[in-house]
């Protein structure tokens, strides 16, 4: 795996004095790449809204199902995973290359701790390739330019934006970022998004409000309709934008395969035509 130098907007040092969403997420998923400040913030969140830990697990399960669909049914062999977070288990390249070893995956994040672990943890099958770009979501053109060193933009690419767009507070700015990333990808490419919503629990809303006052980068919960707006102009993949547990649940997938649990997270997939 290669490593691309930071693009404009990338952080240069690990700040352990304030919580960071990628490290909190890592903590909720049972990872070890986090600091006391992250665990404290994560625990305070769960005190108000205990369901968030399950939401994190269901979000990762959604990623696994969508990647499998993209490889096995949509024929994707190239992935651009923006806002990947800290490597834990069932990372995009692991799921994709288990289905087709020749898959190529480029990860993008601007957390220096992710950069520290990227080379060691994001390995590749011999037939495929992985790369890591240290860059900011708000610089889509820089991301595309750097990703072109690994991905072939003459062939379709699966663009993954998993739990990251909530960090862009302004909806129109977030829509612009998605549109600019898609503009650099050819027809046949697929967009996959999931993000936190605010439809189930007042406790969830309160927990996010407290989190946003902690000094961490704020996270904005959106409505399912706002998440669906990121897919405008694209060809939706059934069942559209739905609660992540209801997006093509697999037979026998855990104890909730027949009756998936409700979580405050919606996601979907669509194809560029």
N, C-alpha and C positions, 0 to 999 in steps of 0.2 A: 504494500500500500504506500502511496505517496502522500505528501502533505503540502497543501498550498498555503503560501504566506497570507497573513491577514489582509482582508480588503478593508476599505474605509468603513469606519463604524465599529470595527471589532475591538473588544476589550484587550488589554495587554497584561493585566495582573488579576490574580484570584483575590477577591475581596471576601474575607471570612467574617466581616463585621455585620453584614446584613444578609438576610436569607435570600436564596435564589431559587426560582421556580424549578429549574432542571434538577437541582440537588434535592429539593423537597420531594419532587416526583420520584426521584431515585430512592429516597427514604421510604415513601409509601409503597413502592414496588419491592421492598426488601433488600435494596442495594446498600453498599457500604461507602459509596463515594459521596459523602455529605459531611457537614460540620455540625457542631452543637447548635449553632444559630439556626440551621435548617431544620434540625430535629425538633427544636423548641417551637419554631413556627408551624411545622407540620402537626405537632401534637396539639397546639392551641387551636388549629383549624379543626382537627378531629374532635376536640372537646365540644365544639359548637355544632359540627356537622360530621358525625362518624361515618356517614355513607361515602365520604370522599375517597377513602381507601379502596372500597369496592369499585368506585368510578374509575380510579386509576387502573385497576386490573382489567376492567371491562374495556377501557380504551386500548390497552395493549392487545386484548383479544380481538378487538375490531381491526387493529393493524394487521394481525396475523391473517385474519380472514380476507381482508382486502388484498394483501400482497399475494396470497395464494390464488385468488381470483384473477388478479392481473397477470400472473405468470401462466396459470393453467388454462384459463378461459379466454383472456384477452391477448395472450401471446406476448406480453411485455417481457423484455430482457434488459431494459435500462431503467434505473430509478434515480430520481433526484429528491432526496429526503431533506427538507429544509426545516430547521428547528428540531433536530433529531433528539437532543437531550443526551444525558449520560448513557453510555452503553450498559445494559443490564442483561436480560435474557430475551430471546426471540426478537433480536434486532432485525431490521429490514433485510440486510444481506443474508442473515442466517436463514430466514424463512424463504426468501427468494431463491437462494442457491441450493436449498434442500429440494426445491421443486425443479430447478433447472440450473445446474452448476455454472453455466456460462454467463449468468446474469452479472451485470455491472451496476454498482451502486455508488453514488456520490452523496455523502452526508454534508450538511451545512449547519453550523451553529456558531454563536459568538461568545460562548462561555469558555473562559480559559481552562477550566477544569476539564471540560469535554476535550479540548485540544490536548491536554496532558495525557489523557487516557486513550485517545483515538488510535494511535499507532499500535498500542499494545492489545487493544480489545477488538478493534474492527478489522479482523483478518479476512482473508478471502479464500474461496476454493481455487485450486490451481487453474481451472478453466475460466474463471471469472476475474473480476477486479473490484476493488473498493478504493475510494479516495475520500479525503476529508478536507473541506474548505472552511477556514475560520473567517466568517463573514457575517454581516448583519442582514436580517430579513428586509430591512428598509432600503437595501441596495440591490434590487433584483438584477440590474444589468451587470453589476460586478460579479454576482453569483453565476449568471449564465456564462459570462466570459471565462471565468475560472473553470466551470464545469465542462466547458467545451474541450478541455485538455484530456478528459477521460470519456465523456459521452459523445456519441455520434448524433448530432442534431439533424441529420438527414433521415434518421429512423425514429420511430415513436419513443417517447419517454413517459414514464409514470411519475408525475409530480405529487409528492406527499407533503401535506401541511397538517401535521397532527398535533393539535393542542397548542398551536403557536400563534394563530391570528388574534386570539384574545389579548395578546400583549400589544396590539396596535389599537389604541383606544378609539380612534376615529374610524367609523365604518367605511367611509368613502376612501380614506387612505388605504385601508386593508383591501378593499375591492381593487384599487389601483395596483397594489403590489401583486395580487393574484393575476390580474390582467396582463401586467408587464412580464411576469414570469411565463405565462402561457404564450405570449406573443413570440417568444423565442423558441417555442417548441413546434414541431411539425404536426400536421393532421394525423389523427390516429393516436395521439398522445392522450393520456388519461390524467384527470385531476382527482385526488382523494383528500378529503378534509374531514377532521372531526374537531369539535371545540366544546367548551363548557356552556351549558344553557342555564336558564333561571326559571324553569317551569314547574319544578316539583316541590321545593321546600324553601320556606322563608329562612330556615336555619342555614341553608347553603348560601343564600344571598348575604346573610349577616357574616358568615365565616369569610366570604370573599371581601367584604367591606373591611373587616379587621385585618385581613392579610394585606390589602392594599395600603393600609396605614402603617405597616411594619417596616417600611423602608425598602422593601423589595420592589422590583418592576411590577407595576399594577397589571392585573388581569381583568378584562372586561367580559362578563358573561353576556351572551347574545341570545336572541330568540331563535327558534328553529327557522323562522322565515328569513331572518337576517343571514343565517348560515347558508340557506338555500340560495340567497342572492349571489353568492360567490360563483355559482354554477351557471349563471345566465349566459345564454348563447351557446351552451354546450349540450350534447346529447346525453340525457341522464341514463345511468345504469340502474335497473330495477334493484331494490324497491324505492329508489330515490333517497331523499334526505330524511332519515328516521333516527330514532333513538339508537345508539350504537349497538345495544344488545339485540336489536331487531333487524340489523343488517345481515341478511343471509346467515342466520345461526346454523351451525353445523350439527348434524344428527349426532346425538350422544355427547355434545360438548358441555361437560359439567352437569351439575344437578339441575340447571335451569334451561336445558335445551328445549323442553316443551313449552315452558312458561318463563321466558327470559325476565330477569329482574329489571325494574325501572331505575335508571341512573340519569343524572342531569348532564347528559352529553349527547349531542346529535352529530351525525356524520353522513357522508354520501360519496358518490363517485359519478363522474361524467366523462364523456369522450369529446375531444376536439375534432370537429368535422370541417 
